[in-house]
Amino acid sequence: MPWLLKIAGMYGTIKQGINELGDLFYSTSIPSSPYKFLNTEAQFVFIFSKQYLQKK
C-alpha cells in the first residue's frame, strides 16, 4: 500500500496533513480569497480530521 501513496504523491504524517488542512481552512476564511467557496468543505474536513485522526 505505501507504494500506492507514493504514486499518488502522498507523503508525510497525519500531523502534517492536519496542519495543511488547517492552513487551507484559515486561508479560505479570508474574504478576498479566490477559494472562499471552499471554506465550508475545508472547515468540515479539518474539524473531522482533528477529531478522529489526532492522538488524544
Distance bins in CASP14 RR format, pairs under 12 A and 6 or more apart:
PFRMAT RR
TARGET T0000
AUTHOR 0000-0000-0000
RMODE 2
METHOD distances of the structure
MODEL  1
1 7 0 0 0 0 0 1 0 0 0 0 0
1 8 0 0 0 0 0 1 0 0 0 0 0
1 10 0 0 0 0 0 1 0 0 0 0 0
2 8 0 0 0 0 0 1 0 0 0 0 0
2 9 0 0 0 0 0 1 0 0 0 0 0
2 10 0 0 0 0 1 0 0 0 0 0 0
2 11 0 0 0 0 1 0 0 0 0 0 0
2 12 0 0 0 0 0 1 0 0 0 0 0
3 9 0 0 0 0 0 1 0 0 0 0 0
3 10 0 0 0 0 0 1 0 0 0 0 0
3 11 0 0 0 0 0 1 0 0 0 0 0
4 10 0 0 0 0 1 0 0 0 0 0 0
4 11 0 0 0 0 0 1 0 0 0 0 0
5 11 1 0 0 1 0 0 0 0 0 0 0
5 12 0 0 0 0 1 0 0 0 0 0 0
6 12 0 0 0 0 0 1 0 0 0 0 0
10 16 0 0 0 0 0 1 0 0 0 0 0
10 17 0 0 0 0 1 0 0 0 0 0 0
10 20 0 0 0 0 0 1 0 0 0 0 0
11 17 0 0 0 0 0 1 0 0 0 0 0
11 20 0 0 0 0 0 1 0 0 0 0 0
12 18 0 0 0 0 0 1 0 0 0 0 0
12 19 0 0 0 0 0 1 0 0 0 0 0
12 20 0 0 0 0 1 0 0 0 0 0 0
13 19 0 0 0 0 1 0 0 0 0 0 0
13 20 0 0 0 0 0 1 0 0 0 0 0
13 53 0 0 0 0 0 1 0 0 0 0 0
13 54 0 0 0 0 0 1 0 0 0 0 0
13 55 0 0 0 0 0 1 0 0 0 0 0
14 20 0 0 0 0 0 1 0 0 0 0 0
14 21 0 0 0 0 0 1 0 0 0 0 0
14 49 0 0 0 0 1 0 0 0 0 0 0
14 50 0 0 0 0 0 1 0 0 0 0 0
14 52 0 0 0 0 0 1 0 0 0 0 0
14 53 1 0 1 0 0 0 0 0 0 0 0
14 54 1 0 0 1 0 0 0 0 0 0 0
14 55 0 0 0 0 1 0 0 0 0 0 0
15 21 0 0 0 0 0 1 0 0 0 0 0
15 22 0 0 0 0 0 1 0 0 0 0 0
15 49 0 0 0 0 0 1 0 0 0 0 0
15 50 0 0 0 0 0 1 0 0 0 0 0
15 53 0 0 0 0 1 0 0 0 0 0 0
15 54 1 0 0 1 0 0 0 0 0 0 0
15 55 0 0 0 0 1 0 0 0 0 0 0
16 22 0 0 0 0 0 1 0 0 0 0 0
16 23 0 0 0 0 0 1 0 0 0 0 0
16 49 0 0 0 0 0 1 0 0 0 0 0
16 53 0 0 0 0 0 1 0 0 0 0 0
16 54 0 0 0 0 0 1 0 0 0 0 0
17 23 0 0 0 0 1 0 0 0 0 0 0
17 24 0 0 0 0 1 0 0 0 0 0 0
17 25 0 0 0 0 0 1 0 0 0 0 0
17 45 0 0 0 0 0 1 0 0 0 0 0
17 46 0 0 0 0 1 0 0 0 0 0 0
17 49 1 0 0 1 0 0 0 0 0 0 0
17 50 0 0 0 0 0 1 0 0 0 0 0
17 53 0 0 0 0 1 0 0 0 0 0 0
17 54 0 0 0 0 0 1 0 0 0 0 0
18 24 0 0 0 0 0 1 0 0 0 0 0
18 25 0 0 0 0 0 1 0 0 0 0 0
18 45 0 0 0 0 1 0 0 0 0 0 0
18 46 1 0 0 1 0 0 0 0 0 0 0
18 47 0 0 0 0 0 1 0 0 0 0 0
18 48 0 0 0 0 0 1 0 0 0 0 0
18 49 1 0 1 0 0 0 0 0 0 0 0
18 50 1 0 1 0 0 0 0 0 0 0 0
18 51 0 0 0 0 0 1 0 0 0 0 0
18 52 0 0 0 0 0 1 0 0 0 0 0
18 53 1 0 0 1 0 0 0 0 0 0 0
18 54 1 0 0 1 0 0 0 0 0 0 0
18 55 0 0 0 0 0 1 0 0 0 0 0
19 25 0 0 0 0 0 1 0 0 0 0 0
19 26 0 0 0 0 0 1 0 0 0 0 0
19 46 0 0 0 0 1 0 0 0 0 0 0
19 49 0 0 0 0 0 1 0 0 0 0 0
19 50 0 0 0 0 0 1 0 0 0 0 0
19 53 0 0 0 0 0 1 0 0 0 0 0
19 54 0 0 0 0 0 1 0 0 0 0 0
20 26 0 0 0 0 0 1 0 0 0 0 0
20 27 0 0 0 0 0 1 0 0 0 0 0
20 42 0 0 0 0 0 1 0 0 0 0 0
20 45 0 0 0 0 0 1 0 0 0 0 0
20 46 0 0 0 0 1 0 0 0 0 0 0
20 49 0 0 0 0 1 0 0 0 0 0 0
21 27 0 0 0 0 0 1 0 0 0 0 0
21 28 0 0 0 0 0 1 0 0 0 0 0
21 38 0 0 0 0 0 1 0 0 0 0 0
21 41 0 0 0 0 0 1 0 0 0 0 0
21 42 1 0 0 1 0 0 0 0 0 0 0
21 43 0 0 0 0 1 0 0 0 0 0 0
21 44 0 0 0 0 0 1 0 0 0 0 0
21 45 1 0 1 0 0 0 0 0 0 0 0
21 46 1 0 1 0 0 0 0 0 0 0 0
21 47 0 0 0 0 1 0 0 0 0 0 0
21 48 0 0 0 0 1 0 0 0 0 0 0
21 49 1 0 1 0 0 0 0 0 0 0 0
21 50 0 0 0 0 1 0 0 0 0 0 0
21 51 0 0 0 0 0 1 0 0 0 0 0
21 53 0 0 0 0 1 0 0 0 0 0 0
21 54 0 0 0 0 0 1 0 0 0 0 0
22 28 0 0 0 0 1 0 0 0 0 0 0
22 29 0 0 0 0 1 0 0 0 0 0 0
22 39 0 0 0 0 0 1 0 0 0 0 0
22 42 1 0 0 1 0 0 0 0 0 0 0
22 43 0 0 0 0 1 0 0 0 0 0 0
22 44 0 0 0 0 0 1 0 0 0 0 0
22 45 0 0 0 0 1 0 0 0 0 0 0
22 46 1 0 1 0 0 0 0 0 0 0 0
22 47 0 0 0 0 1 0 0 0 0 0 0
22 48 0 0 0 0 0 1 0 0 0 0 0
22 49 0 0 0 0 1 0 0 0 0 0 0
22 50 0 0 0 0 1 0 0 0 0 0 0
22 54 0 0 0 0 0 1 0 0 0 0 0
23 29 0 0 0 0 0 1 0 0 0 0 0
23 30 0 0 0 0 0 1 0 0 0 0 0
23 35 0 0 0 0 0 1 0 0 0 0 0
23 42 0 0 0 0 1 0 0 0 0 0 0
23 46 0 0 0 0 1 0 0 0 0 0 0
24 30 0 0 0 0 0 1 0 0 0 0 0
24 33 0 0 0 0 0 1 0 0 0 0 0
24 35 0 0 0 0 1 0 0 0 0 0 0
24 36 0 0 0 0 0 1 0 0 0 0 0
24 38 1 0 0 1 0 0 0 0 0 0 0
24 39 0 0 0 0 1 0 0 0 0 0 0
24 41 0 0 0 0 1 0 0 0 0 0 0
24 42 1 0 1 0 0 0 0 0 0 0 0
24 43 0 0 0 0 1 0 0 0 0 0 0
24 44 0 0 0 0 0 1 0 0 0 0 0
24 45 0 0 0 0 1 0 0 0 0 0 0
24 46 1 0 0 1 0 0 0 0 0 0 0
24 49 0 0 0 0 0 1 0 0 0 0 0
25 33 0 0 0 0 0 1 0 0 0 0 0
25 35 0 0 0 0 0 1 0 0 0 0 0
25 36 0 0 0 0 0 1 0 0 0 0 0
25 38 0 0 0 0 1 0 0 0 0 0 0
25 39 1 0 0 1 0 0 0 0 0 0 0
25 40 0 0 0 0 1 0 0 0 0 0 0
25 41 0 0 0 0 1 0 0 0 0 0 0
25 42 1 0 1 0 0 0 0 0 0 0 0
25 43 1 0 1 0 0 0 0 0 0 0 0
25 44 0 0 0 0 1 0 0 0 0 0 0
25 45 0 0 0 0 1 0 0 0 0 0 0
25 46 1 0 1 0 0 0 0 0 0 0 0
25 47 0 0 0 0 1 0 0 0 0 0 0
25 48 0 0 0 0 0 1 0 0 0 0 0
25 49 0 0 0 0 0 1 0 0 0 0 0
25 50 0 0 0 0 0 1 0 0 0 0 0
26 33 0 0 0 0 1 0 0 0 0 0 0
26 35 0 0 0 0 0 1 0 0 0 0 0
26 39 0 0 0 0 1 0 0 0 0 0 0
26 42 0 0 0 0 1 0 0 0 0 0 0
26 43 0 0 0 0 1 0 0 0 0 0 0
26 46 0 0 0 0 1 0 0 0 0 0 0
27 33 1 0 0 1 0 0 0 0 0 0 0
27 34 0 0 0 0 0 1 0 0 0 0 0
27 35 1 0 0 1 0 0 0 0 0 0 0
27 36 0 0 0 0 1 0 0 0 0 0 0
27 38 0 0 0 0 1 0 0 0 0 0 0
27 39 0 0 0 0 1 0 0 0 0 0 0
27 42 0 0 0 0 1 0 0 0 0 0 0
27 43 0 0 0 0 0 1 0 0 0 0 0
27 46 0 0 0 0 0 1 0 0 0 0 0
28 34 0 0 0 0 1 0 0 0 0 0 0
28 35 1 0 1 0 0 0 0 0 0 0 0
28 36 1 0 1 0 0 0 0 0 0 0 0
28 37 0 0 0 0 1 0 0 0 0 0 0
28 38 1 0 1 0 0 0 0 0 0 0 0
28 39 1 0 1 0 0 0 0 0 0 0 0
28 40 0 0 0 0 1 0 0 0 0 0 0
28 41 0 0 0 0 1 0 0 0 0 0 0
28 42 1 0 1 0 0 0 0 0 0 0 0
28 43 0 0 0 0 1 0 0 0 0 0 0
28 44 0 0 0 0 0 1 0 0 0 0 0
28 45 0 0 0 0 0 1 0 0 0 0 0
28 46 0 0 0 0 1 0 0 0 0 0 0
29 35 0 0 0 0 0 1 0 0 0 0 0
29 36 0 0 0 0 1 0 0 0 0 0 0
29 38 0 0 0 0 0 1 0 0 0 0 0
29 39 1 0 1 0 0 0 0 0 0 0 0
29 40 0 0 0 0 0 1 0 0 0 0 0
29 42 0 0 0 0 1 0 0 0 0 0 0
29 43 0 0 0 0 1 0 0 0 0 0 0
29 46 0 0 0 0 0 1 0 0 0 0 0
30 36 1 0 0 1 0 0 0 0 0 0 0
30 38 0 0 0 0 0 1 0 0 0 0 0
30 39 0 0 0 0 1 0 0 0 0 0 0
30 42 0 0 0 0 0 1 0 0 0 0 0
31 39 0 0 0 0 0 1 0 0 0 0 0
33 39 1 0 0 1 0 0 0 0 0 0 0
33 42 0 0 0 0 0 1 0 0 0 0 0
35 41 0 0 0 0 0 1 0 0 0 0 0
35 42 0 0 0 0 1 0 0 0 0 0 0
36 42 0 0 0 0 0 1 0 0 0 0 0
36 43 0 0 0 0 0 1 0 0 0 0 0
38 44 0 0 0 0 0 1 0 0 0 0 0
38 45 0 0 0 0 1 0 0 0 0 0 0
38 46 0 0 0 0 0 1 0 0 0 0 0
39 45 0 0 0 0 0 1 0 0 0 0 0
39 46 0 0 0 0 0 1 0 0 0 0 0
40 46 0 0 0 0 0 1 0 0 0 0 0
40 47 0 0 0 0 0 1 0 0 0 0 0
41 47 0 0 0 0 0 1 0 0 0 0 0
41 48 0 0 0 0 0 1 0 0 0 0 0
42 48 0 0 0 0 0 1 0 0 0 0 0
42 49 0 0 0 0 0 1 0 0 0 0 0
43 49 0 0 0 0 0 1 0 0 0 0 0
43 50 0 0 0 0 0 1 0 0 0 0 0
44 50 0 0 0 0 0 1 0 0 0 0 0
44 51 0 0 0 0 0 1 0 0 0 0 0
45 51 0 0 0 0 0 1 0 0 0 0 0
45 52 0 0 0 0 0 1 0 0 0 0 0
45 53 0 0 0 0 0 1 0 0 0 0 0
46 52 0 0 0 0 0 1 0 0 0 0 0
46 53 0 0 0 0 0 1 0 0 0 0 0
46 54 0 0 0 0 0 1 0 0 0 0 0
47 53 0 0 0 0 0 1 0 0 0 0 0
47 54 0 0 0 0 0 1 0 0 0 0 0
48 54 0 0 0 0 0 1 0 0 0 0 0
50 56 0 0 0 0 0 1 0 0 0 0 0
END
